[in-house]
Amino acid sequence: MHDRTLGHVLGLFAALFLAVFFFYPLAAILFRSAGVDSLLQILSNPYYWGRFAFTLGQALLSTALTLLLGLPAALLFGRYEFTGKRLLRSLFTVPFVMPTVVAAVGFLALLGPRGVFGTDLRGTLTLILLAHVFYNFPVVVRVVGSYLEATAPQLREAAQTLGASPWRTLLRVELPLAAPALAAAASLVFIFTFTSFGVILILAPNLPTVEVEIYRLTSRLLRLDAAAVLVVGQLLLVGCVSRLYVLLQRQLSVRMGGAARSLPRPSGVVRALLAVQLAVAAILILSPLVALGVQAFWPAGQAGPTLAGFRALHQAPLTATFSGAGEAVFNSLLFAFGTMVLALLVGFAFAYAVVRGGWHWLDDASLLPLAASAVSLGFGYLIAFPRLATSPWGLLLAHTLVAFPFVARALLPALRALPPSLLEAAGTLGAGSWSRLRRIELPLLRPSFTTAAAFAFAVSMGEFGATLVITRPEFATIPVAIFDRLGRPGLTSYSAALALSVVLMVVTAAAMLVIDRSGPGEL
Amino acid sequence: MTLRLDDLSKSFGAVSAVESVDLELSGSGTLALLGPSGCGKSTLLRLIAGLEQPDRGRVLFDGRDVTQLPPQKRDMGIVFQDYALFPHLNVAGNVGFSLVEGRRSPARIKSRVGELLELVGLLGLERRKVFELSGGQQQRVALARALAAEPSLLLLDEPLSNLDPELRGALQVELHDLLSGLAVRALYVTHDQAEAFAVAPRVALMRSGRILQDGPSAEVLAWPGNAWAARFLGYRNVFSADNRPVRSDHDGALLLRDDLIGMTRPVAGSLIGHISRIERISHRLRLTLAIADWGGDLIWEGYERELPAGISVGDELGLDVPDAAWVKLEPE
């Protein structure tokens, strides 16, 4: 390749961004927790050990249940072609995009105190596990199923011609093949459920995870030193698992070249099995969202459908600390569009530096913000940039940090797939690196940019943890406003929370339609 | 071992991939199934292997109907076009895969794997990961794996098409020697006519789902069945029925085999050709000759030493065309 100046410039920019807005806030927390006294005090407190043990336990349990439910579906998904597969695949993108707050409110509408079934599971481990499985089961099907779909059909045929029966093929070929993909999916699910925040805060605040505990310590009790110790502990564990995920991902990319085979259609017992599996999956994904939709228009206990919840949306703020719903929608859109622009810039800088500048370490580094929890990041901003954090820019930068990894992941494969000969051809026709970027690379990357933009938009719309920590009433976004209303007594607040959740669900669903056209990239 | 295909048909939607194919293979030796891409030869192979179910017809192994049997119950090995090596197993694991299914003891598996790797020239690479091998080595592992359980029928689906031309040439010779040394019946699917003739003593030509012609390689090459077959096999002088340059009792198309034509200085009474173009194709020359008697062109290809010295464009040549050079073609 010829001159890499632009790659290096963008690499420098990306590295600086990561240093200032990611590493520095985390280092600030570390510095804050460095006091030996407070460290010993926290470490000798059995309460925090208990919370840590609970968090680990529920994460492991959630991961195990998710895998148990996801593996058979992934195997069937990778093995057969069937009617509705495309639709189901789109449905499985839901958890990548749907805000946790919407999912949590959905479960509240389904199995909460005012739930459609009249069963109240609020505050139980069961509800936490249900919500986690809902949220993560499609991740397993998507990651493992797609991998098997791409590699297994020809290998399954080969095994058959070598004398292996379908069961033996499952045992000797498909399961071993799926193992690394399954481990990758498991580590991803573990990270998501260990750092679970919105789901716990809304569905079972009496069973706080470490992440919820950090939030309580910083925002309610103002015990920053104790919070800092928890943040560091969580970072260490989650950091290790993320590293594992990256290593597994790399192993998965070592693939044998092979022509794609068309998949067979299922028949007999397998067909029935598949139908049951997928019905359960679809019900699990859809039921909280449907319950949410139904209750927003017809809350339990009401005689008939009503728009009361939506009418409350344009009411003026009741108190100084309670932002109006309309204002929250406005704020959310503003932050989402701002984040989109910034995250596209930063994410592109990362992807371009990796592919064209040879800054390979940025590839893994771009995943770091996903591993660090959002609440920790928000907390880090409060300590590192006390003035910036209270301005709208603090929130915007925090959102950008959470969103750009999705942008980088969406752009990386597309950028890698651009044939270098195109750029060389442009070079011989007199185009410098800036010209090549403008006239060749950007136009060809446009579909990926659309996906990336939709991702950034959706992530910002749904961001809850960091926003809740650093928000001020006047910057409240939809998720914060929903949480606010859930915390107030009375049917009116509940209806308003449901109505806001529906708004958020519809906006993210629109973003998802855009993403669906090209899939979530390398994630 | 005898393989018999009986009125075998398979279509995908509206596309008929294999149409009423009857074919019989017996004894040992290799048959090349030769045809352009999309002619249905890979589908035919997959029908024989049991990877596809036919819409109509039967597959018989030694007179036994195996049409309903799944692939693992049929006595055959297959080398896939993309090799389909198991990435989670090393070379020995891949080669010994079917031996594990056959419940052989670990010691026997080990010695058999060694034998096979020696056969394909990969001894010592047992512990290697398959994706670390070169394309040629992967191809050999795939072959050893297919042969491991000593199948009575070996199916090869374009086994060399993913390799570069130089390696392909070397492996063609190697495969020919290896296959003719084994007591196994092999069906070798390819779209490359040179490869088919290099590897197999017998060739079946396939077009649009049907077997067009089937026989010893030399016969198929010398007497192509119809005009399409003649062109596909690389002959350039094919004359359709309404455009024949010479009188003939045959009422179909005619092929003139330029490899049997002698070139001399123009002599009175011989057929005269006027050189309109000379192309050099590595060591050989290709001449385009305008034949005044015919009102048409003839293309001749051969070595420079077969021509009178010092010819150039515009010169005239005398053509010695024996009767055997004219081949009567069946209607398509």
HADDOCK unambig.tbl for C-alpha pairs under 7 A between the chains (distance, minus, plus):
assign (segid A and resid 154 and name CA) (segid B and resid 84 and name CA) 5.95 0.50 0.50
assign (segid A and resid 155 and name CA) (segid B and resid 84 and name CA) 5.35 0.50 0.50
assign (segid A and resid 155 and name CA) (segid B and resid 85 and name CA) 6.95 0.50 0.50
assign (segid A and resid 155 and name CA) (segid B and resid 86 and name CA) 6.51 0.50 0.50
assign (segid A and resid 158 and name CA) (segid B and resid 84 and name CA) 6.44 0.50 0.50
assign (segid A and resid 160 and name CA) (segid B and resid 71 and name CA) 5.62 0.50 0.50
assign (segid A and resid 160 and name CA) (segid B and resid 72 and name CA) 4.89 0.50 0.50
assign (segid A and resid 161 and name CA) (segid B and resid 71 and name CA) 5.09 0.50 0.50
assign (segid A and resid 161 and name CA) (segid B and resid 72 and name CA) 5.13 0.50 0.50
assign (segid A and resid 161 and name CA) (segid B and resid 77 and name CA) 6.14 0.50 0.50
assign (segid A and resid 161 and name CA) (segid B and resid 78 and name CA) 6.66 0.50 0.50
assign (segid A and resid 162 and name CA) (segid B and resid 72 and name CA) 6.23 0.50 0.50
assign (segid A and resid 162 and name CA) (segid B and resid 77 and name CA) 6.53 0.50 0.50
assign (segid A and resid 162 and name CA) (segid B and resid 97 and name CA) 6.95 0.50 0.50
assign (segid A and resid 162 and name CA) (segid B and resid 98 and name CA) 4.81 0.50 0.50
assign (segid A and resid 163 and name CA) (segid B and resid 72 and name CA) 3.89 0.50 0.50
assign (segid A and resid 163 and name CA) (segid B and resid 73 and name CA) 6.58 0.50 0.50
assign (segid A and resid 163 and name CA) (segid B and resid 98 and name CA) 5.82 0.50 0.50
assign (segid A and resid 163 and name CA) (segid B and resid 101 and name CA) 6.13 0.50 0.50
assign (segid A and resid 164 and name CA) (segid B and resid 72 and name CA) 5.68 0.50 0.50
assign (segid A and resid 164 and name CA) (segid B and resid 101 and name CA) 6.07 0.50 0.50
assign (segid A and resid 165 and name CA) (segid B and resid 72 and name CA) 6.26 0.50 0.50
assign (segid A and resid 176 and name CA) (segid B and resid 88 and name CA) 6.82 0.50 0.50
assign (segid A and resid 177 and name CA) (segid B and resid 88 and name CA) 6.41 0.50 0.50
assign (segid A and resid 256 and name CA) (segid B and resid 87 and name CA) 6.80 0.50 0.50
assign (segid A and resid 256 and name CA) (segid B and resid 131 and name CA) 6.46 0.50 0.50
assign (segid A and resid 258 and name CA) (segid B and resid 82 and name CA) 5.19 0.50 0.50
assign (segid A and resid 259 and name CA) (segid B and resid 82 and name CA) 6.76 0.50 0.50
